[in-house]
Amino acid sequence: MPGAVTDPVRAVFADQLVNAWAPTGETALHSTEALTIVQQALQAVVSGSASAADAAAEAQAAIDEAMGR
């Protein structure tokens, strides 16, 4: 990435690209829904409206439903 050596912000971004993940296959078809569900679960935990375990279980159920499982 141009400028990554001299720009500390770009350097962090460039380092993260090594571990970047992009959905493939069936997950790619539903990635927008799945990632929105995960974000909502994180928000529920951070706001204190749900425990991590409850939010994760609800998110998994919602993702399974969105993916037609």
N, C-alpha and C positions, 0 to 999 in steps of 0.2 A: 504494500500500500504506500503510495507516494507520501512523503512527509512523516511517516510513522516513526522514523528514527529521531527526528528533531521535535516533534509535537507530542507531548505527553498524553494528551487525550486520544490522538490517533494511535499512539503506541498501545494503549490499553485496548482499544477497539481491535487493532490488528492481532493482538495476542488472543483475544476472545474468538476470533475467526477460526483459530486452530481447532477449537472444540465446538464450533457451531453445528447445529443440527437442523435439518430441514425434513419435514414429514414426507413420507413416500407412501405409495400404495393406497390402501383403504384409508389410512390415517390422513393422508393428504386431502382426500375428498371431504373430510369432516374437520379439518384442522381449525378453521375459524370458530366453529361451534365449540370444539373441545378446548381450545385455548381460552375462549370466553368463559366457559364453565370453570376452568382452573382459576382464572382471575377472580371470578365471583367467590370461589371457595377461599382463596387467599384473603380477600377483603372481609369475608365473614369471620375468619380467624383473627385478623388484625383488629377488627372493630369489636371483637369480643362477643359477637352474636352467635358464634358456634365454636365448639372445641375443634382442634385440628383433626381428631379422629372422626367426628361427626361430619365436618366439612368434606373430608376426603372421601368418606363413604357416600355422601350425597353426590359429590362430584363424579365419582366412578359410576354410580347408577345413572346419572344424567348423560355421561359420555357414552355408556353402553347403549342407552336408549337412542341417542343421536346417531350412533353408528349402526343401529338396527340389530343389536345383539339381544 
